[in-house]
Amino acid sequence: MCIIFEHLPKEQQLAVAKEPGLLAAVEPFLRGGGDKVDTAIDLLLELADWEDGEFTENVEKCVAAIFDSPCFSSVKDMATTGSTVELKRQAWRVIKDVTCMEEERLKAVLDSPGMVALLQAGLESKDDDIAESAYITTYNLCCNAEVASDMLDSHPDLVKSLVNTFSTSGVCDKFKCKS
């Protein structure tokens, strides 16, 4: 399915994503295993993929469709409990891409069940790819002043994890502490 899907123009991908029940039908495959979960996550990654390197209105609508679907909750679960590191990395890529939606909805992303704990776990991950995706997700959420204020004022453990990520991980070499 994704092989055909990736060759569709983004506007046609959006039409497919907005088809009632499609993403709800994809969601059970995210909880499965093997090829089905890979295909389902590939579909979500393709939907969230930028159009020729640009974040267009169609891409924004595609990531909003993912967020509005039951898939987003399953992807968040997969990011913490995925059967392989690669699966967790792919789930984090979807989460990171979803936070590129319109600023007015970023508060809903932060307030979605388990998101703060997920961000904290991602920032504390020993896997640099996951920590980097968590950092970028946090950055994307902070593009909205209200969300940034809520995140920084209401979640001190998350802020501590963010500081630790900058000072101790390989995520951003320029932010590493100097010995």
N, C-alpha and C positions, 0 to 999 in steps of 0.2 A: 504494500500500500504506500509506504513512504517513498519508494523509488518513483512511482507515478506522481505522488503528491509533490515531491520536490521540484518537479519540472513545470508545475502549474505556476502561472503568475501569482503574485501575492494577493491581488484582488480576488482571484478565484479561490485561493487558499482561505481567504477571509470568508467568502461565501460558504465554503464547506464547513469552516469552524462555527459559523453562525447557524448552521443547519440544526434545527431543534433536536436535542438528544444525542448528537454525534459524540461530543466530548464526554457526556455521561456514559455512553456506550463504550468508550475507550477506557474509562476509569478502572473497570474490573481487571483489565489486562495489566495495569500498573501494579496490582497486588499479586499478580501471578508470578510466574517464573519463566526463565528461558527466553526463547525467541519472542514470545508475545510481549513480555515486558520491554524488551529491547525495541521492538517495533513501535510500541505505544510511546515510549520516551523519545524515540527518533521523530515521531510525528509531532510531538509537542515542541521539540527543538527546531524542527523545520518551520512550524507555525511562528515561533518566536524569532526566527533568523531574520536579521536585517536585510533589507532589499538592496542588493548591490552596494553593500556597505553603508547604506543610509537608513536611519530610523524614520520611516515614513508613517503617515496617518494609518495606512493599512496594517503595518506592523504593530502599531500601538493598539489598534482594535483587535488584532489577533492575540496579543498578550493579555488584553482585558478579557477576551473570551476564555482564555485558559484560567485566569484568576476567578472568573465567575462560575467556572465549572467545578464539578466534584474532583476533577483531576488534580487541582492545586493542593488539596488536602492530602491526597495520596502521594504526590510528589514530595511534599514536606516530610511525610512519614518515611519515604524512600531515602531522603537525604540523611536521615539518622539511622535507619535500620536496614538499609540496602544490603543485599547479600554479598556484593563485591564493592571494592573501593571505586572501581570505574562507574558502577551504577550510581553510587553516591555522588560522584563528581558530575555525572550527567544530570542528576536531579538538581544539584546546586546550580548548574548552568541554566536550567529552566527557571528556577527561583530568581536568579540574578536577572534574567531577561524579563520576567514578569514585572520586576520593579522598575522597568523602563516605561511604565504606563503613565497616563496623565497625572499630574501633580495632585489634583483634587482627590484622587483615589488612593494615594499612598498611605494615608492614615488607616484605611481599611485593611491594607496589606499588613501594616505593623500590628494592628489590633486583631488580625486573624488568629484563631486558636493555635497556640504553641509557637508563634513566630518569634517572639523575643527569646525564648529558650533555644530555639533552633539557631538563631543568629549567634547567640552566645556559644553554643556547642560548635558551630562552624568556625567562629573566630578562634576557638581554643583547639581546633583540630591539628593533629600532628601532620596531616597531609597538606602541603603548601597549596595545591590546587583548590582544595575545599576552603582553606582559610582565605585565599585570595577571592574566591567567589563570595564568601561571607562578607569580606571587607567591601567589595564592590556593591553588594546588595545593601549594606549599611549606608554606603555613600549615596546610592541611588535614592534610598528612603529619605536621606537628609536633604535632598533637593527641595523639599517642602519645609518651610520654616517651622510650621506647626508640628510636623512630624519630628523634625530634628529636636525641637525643644522638648517634646514629650519623651522622645527616646533618651535624651541626655539628662533630663531632670527626673524622670520617673523610673529609670532602670539603671541604678548605679553599678550593678554587677555586669551589665552589658557594656557599660562605659569602661569598666576595669578590664574586661576581656578585650575590648577594642585597643586600649592603651597597651596591654600585654602583647597583642598581635603585632603592633607597630614596633615594639621594643625588643621582642624576642624571636620573631619568626622570620622566615625568608620571604614573606609576602612582598614587602617593599624595602629593598636594600637601603634606599636612601633614608629610611626611618629607623634603621637598626641603631641600637645604642652602641656607642664607641667604647671599647675596652680601655 
